[in-house]
Amino acid sequence: MKKPLIASLGFAALAVSGHALAVDRISAVHAFPPSLIYTQSFLEFVDKVNERGEGVVQIDVRGGPEVIGLSEQPDAVRNGVVNMAYTAASFYAGTVPERDAMVASNTNAIFARENGGIDLLNQIHQEKMGVYYLGWFDSGVSYNLYTIDEPQLDDEGNLSVSGLTLRSNPVYDAFFQDYLGAQPISLPTTDVYAALERNVVNATGWTQIGLKDLNWDRFLNYRIDPAFFSTDMGVIVNLDSWNGLSVEARDILQKVAIEHERESAERFEVLAQEQQAALEADGMKVFRLEGEAAERFSEAAREATWERMRRQMERHPMGLKHYDELIEKFNDL
């Protein structure tokens, strides 16, 4: 891997009272606009690092998708254009298919950190992508399908996609296509509001947090239960940049990241319940799949994701190395 130029890394040496004091500076971007609660969580992490790392390490946030497109951010970190990105691992699924372990997970970062799952993911990120996986933030939040019109069922009680123009992105594709049999329209988060407003799409997946932040609730009237998947938001750091940091700087970053993994998981678990209740209070109706249909829906979401991970891993020289271990470490049931 080509080592990035020092100028692009943003590292700076400060002279204080005639003594050289090296302060590691890390340039960072985030996937979503600042108004979204996930971005706000990342900015809280930045503030914690900058406070604890004063005189040692500082994170300089350059911005979000207006600076570097959200799908381009992972490669920007990999290539050293920026040092760090807070992003969904789904945006680099082709490089690290093992990230599906987080998507299919029925647990959160607290469990996966304690049993070595995140350390294993970090090892894989370094080997396959040349980045350091610092932490799985805002974990344990599930997804739902949301629709403008009342959902319909087929004769067996399964969700019918007839009449649905379903917005998708890489995290949903296998489930939407292989199980639901839909032909979804791929749109980035920033384009969904306009697509709903113009009825280009009439259904979308989204997490249990943040729908109001995006104002999509102005159009979406139904939430389909059960929930599925888990969020895969996290922080990646260019590996050369990480190795170029002082030991003290790396220690601060890792400790704060682990703390934020736990704090954000615990906080978002409560927040998800509160925001779902707020949507219902504002008139959103809950459409529940029942019995075996609900079980089929939930199981299909997991199986589609694990199978996608398996197929993509098989194409890599490393093959299925760690496949069984990942399933074990990211599922607590």
N, C-alpha and C positions, 0 to 999 in steps of 0.2 A: 504494500500500500504506500502510495506517495505521501510523504509527511507534509502537512500543510505549512505554509509560510507563517512565521511568527506574527506577521502583521495581520493575517486573517484570523488568527486565534484570539487576538485582543489581550494577550498577556502584557503586563506593564510592570516596570520596576520603578519604585518610588524612592527618592532619596530623602531621608529624614535625619536632620541634625548631623549631616555628613556621613551617616551610616546607611548602607544600602538595605532597604527593606523590600523584599519581593512580594508583591501582591498579585496573585493569580486572578486574572479577569476572564470570565467565561461569557461568550456571546450566546444568546438563547432566543428561540422563537417558540410560539405556541400555535396549535392547530386551529383553534376557534377564536372568534372575536372576544374582546374583553368582557362583553356583557354576559357571556355564558358562564354559568356557575362552575363548570369544569376549569375554564381558564382562570377564574378567580381563585380556585383552589391551588393551581400552579403558582399564581402570583403570591399567594400566602407562603408557599414553600420558598419562593425566591426571597421574600422578606425575612424569613427565618434564617436562611443561609447568610444573607448579607448582614444581619444583626450579629449572629454568632461568629461569622467569619471576618469581622472587621479587622483590617490589617493583614489578613491572610488570604481570603478568597472572596470575590464578589461576582455576582451574576448580573450581566447587563442584558436586559430584555430588549430586543430590537423590535418586536411586534408579533403580529399573527399572520394570517393568510394574505393580508394586504402587502406584506413584505416578501414572503415566500409562500407560494401556493401550498395548501395543506398536503396535497399528494406529493409535492416535491420536497417537503421538509426532511423526510428520512434520508434521501440521497444527499441533501445539503449537509447534513451532519456526517454522513459516511464519507463525503468528499472533503470535509473540512471547511466548507463555506461558512458554517456556523459551528460552534462547539456542541450545542445542546438543543434538543427539541422535546417539548411536551406534546405527545402525539398518540394517536391510536395505533397499536401494533398492526391493525388490519391494513394500514396504508403501506406496509412493506411485507405483506403476507407472502409474496412470491420469493422473497429472499429468506425469510425466517418463517416457514409454515408452522413451526412449533408454537408460534404465538396463539394458535387456535386452542391450545391448552387453557389459556385464560378465558377465551370466548365460551368454550363449552363447560367451563368450571361451574360447580355448584357451591363454591366457597369464596374466600376472599384473600387479600394479600397477607393478612395476619397469619392465617393458617399456612399459606404457601411459603411465607418467609420462615416460619418456625420449622417446617419439615424439609427445608432445603430446595423447594420448588423454584423459588426466584433465583437462588444461586445457580441452579441448573440452567434456567433461562438465560442468565447472564453469560454463562460459559458458551452457550449456543450462539448468542448474539455476537460474542467476540469472534468465534470461529467462522461464522457464516457472513457476518456483515461488517466486522471491524468496528463495532461500537460497544460501549459499556452500558449494560442495562442497569440503571441506577435504582429504579423503583417502580412498582405497580401502584399507581395512585388511584384514589376514588373507586376502589374495587368493590365488588359484591353488589353492585347496582344492576338490576336486570332490565330487559327490554320488553316492550309490548308492541303490538300492532295497533295503530290508530287509524280510524276511517272517518270520512265525511258522512257517508250514508250508512244506514243500518246494515251490518254484516248479514250474510245469508249462509245457510247450511245446506249440505247435500243430503241425500236420502239416508246416509249412515251417520249423520250428525257432525260430519267434519266441516271445517270452514270451506266455503266455496269461494274461489277466486273469480268466478264469472262476474263481470261488471267492475272488477277492481283494476284500476290503473295504479300499480304499486311502485312507489319509489324505493330504490335500493341503493346500496353501496357495497363494497367488498365484504363487509362483515356478514351481510344477510344472504348473499347470492346463493350459496349452496342450499340453504334451507328453503328460500323462496322458490327456487327453480326445481330442485330435486324432490321436495316434499309437497309444497303447495301447487307445483306445476304452473307457476306464474312465469310470465315473461316481463320482468320488471324493467323500469327505466332507471338508469344509473344517474344520480344527481348528487353533487356535493351539498353539504349542509347549508352553505350560503345561498343556494339557489332554490331551496325547497319552499320558502315562504311565497315567492312569486309563482312557483308551480302550483301550489295549492290555491292561491288566489285566482289564478287563471284556469283552474280545473284541468291543468295538464296532468296532474296526478290527483287521485282522490283517497290515497291510503299511503301510509309510511310506517316504518319501524322507528322507534326512538326509545331512549332510556326512560326510566321512571322518574328522572330528575331533568329539569331544564326546559320542558315543553313551553312553559310560560315565558321563559327568558327569550325564546325564539319567536314568541307570539303565534306559534302554529295553532294554539288552542282557539284562535279566532275562527278557524275553519274546521278543525277536527272535532267531531261530536261523539265518537264512540271509542272506547278502549276495549280491546279483545284480551281476555284472560284465558289461559294462564300466561304468565310472563315466561320469558326464555332468555338464554344467553347470560353473559356477564360482561360488563365494560372492560376494555383492555387498554385504558389510558395509562401512559407511563412516560418516563424520562429516559432518553438515550443520550449518550455523550460520545463524541468522536474518540476512538480508542487512543490515538496518538495524543490528543489533547488531555485525556485522562491520565495517561502515563507521564505526561509532562508536568502535571501538577505536583506541588510539594506533598509530602506524606501527610502533613497537617491539614492541608486543603482537602485531600481525598477523604481523610477521616471525618472532617466536618460535614462534607457533602453526603457521605454515606450514612452517618448517624442521623442527620436531619431527615434524609429521605426515608429511613426506616421508621422514624417517629411519625412522619407525615403519612406514611402508608397506613399505620394503625389509626391515627387521628381521623384521617379522611374516611376510612372504611367505617368507623364507628359513627361518625357524624352523618355520613351519607345514608346509612341504613335508616336512621331516624328521619332524615330529610325526605327520603323517597316516600315514606308513609305519609308524611305531612303534605307533600306536594300532590300525591295521588288523591288525598282527601280534599284538597283545595280545588282540584279540577272537577271532582264530583260535585262539590258544593256550588260550583259555577255552572253546573248543568251537564257535564260530560256523563254519558251513560256507559255503564259497564256491561259488556256482552261476554258472557262466560260460556266457554265450551264445557260440556258436562261429561262425566263418567269416562268411558273408554276413549271417546273422542279427545278429551282433554289429555289423557295419558298418551295417546298416539301423537298428539301435537307436541308435547314436551319431549317425549323420547325422540321424535324425528328431528327436532332442533339439535339435540346433543349428537345423535348418530350422524346427521349430515355434516356436522362440524368435524367430528373425529375422523370420518371417512375422507373429507377434504384434506385434512392434515396428513393422513396416511398416504393418499395419492401424491401429494406434493412432496412429501419427504422421500418417497420412493424414487423420484426423479433426481435426487441429489446424491453425490458420491457417498455421503455419510449414511444414506439409506434410512432405515427405521431405527437407527441408534437413538435410544432414550424414549422411544414411543410409549412403551408400557410404563416406564418410570414417570413420564409426564402425566399419563392418565391417573396413576396412583397418587401423585403429589398434588394434583389440582382438583381432586374430588374427595370430599370428606364423608360421603355416604356409601 
